[in-house]
Amino acid sequence: MIDHFGKVMAIRYMHCIRLVFLIFAALYCIYPVTAYAGQEGRVFLWSIESEKNTVYLLGSVHVLTKEAYPLDERMEKAYSGSACIMFEADMTGIALPETRMKMISAGTYSDGTTLKQHISKETYGILKHKVDAAGMSMEQFDTLKPWLCAVTLSGMELRRMGFDPALGIDSYFFTRARQDKKDLIFLESPDYQIDLIAGVLEDRPEDLLKQTIAELEVIETMSADMLSAWESGDAAKMESIVSMSLKDYPRIHDTLFVQRNTDWTAQIEKLIGRDKNVLVIVGAGHLVGEKGVLNQLRKRGYTISLE
């Protein structure tokens, strides 16, 4: 059975590439990074000024290593200058045993069948080879659905490379916000996220598993462009990565990105003009593109500045 790391990562699957990293990572930059300004002095942070307040929009990297810190001072300034912080979900709720059990239940077979009966012999053999190489037993995977196998394998590889969700941008600021007694707002509930994951990742599950296994072999190489885009605040480059990675999976793109971006935009708009500054922290992939949060806010008439 998957451990705590895997459970946390699974709940964040949609946040965060080629396919598996865009959904799983979105963005889990896959090697040690430092959140310094890019060559043009930019970071993945925007702001909207109103007569009463400023709303900051920070693109999050959900999994990092300790080398990522300290963060760029503009991120810290946006945090310290905001009385309210908005996150994708309540991370306290994500850590609850009942939340983890719901995720596990959604990702396991309960009808007496096993993974081997739901995927081809070829795919099962590829998976077994990967599991054996990791020093694990297939018995730990036999009751898991393909999408949860993909999450578990990805989590194992990220952990091997030293990554920890507790060091992600959102986790870092969530911990601080609770300590500093900031007002907290959440875009979604953990239960909603689990239902979303379990639903959309049943679309072509064997393809998802096979692609995940293949991409684990080049995880560090695949991360280079994403990391560069995030570090430099390059929204166009990030959008290109998002579009290319999910072009063959329109349902996943629409469900995990487009629909949620539209819902989040409406919620974020309500924060503009309040009497308190707000820092909004969401996965970087949600901010960019024609149907990303930034562009949807622009279409509603707001001027957005890159910090």
Helices and strands as residue ranges (DSSP letters): H 4-11, H 19-24, E 45-49, E 54-60, G 66-68, H 73-80, E 84-89, H 91-94, H 97-106, G 115-117, H 121-133, G 138-140, H 146-160, G 165-167, H 169-179, E 183-188, H 190-200, H 205-216, H 219-232, H 235-246, H 250-253, I 254-258, H 259-269, E 278-283, G 284-286, H 293-299, E 304-306
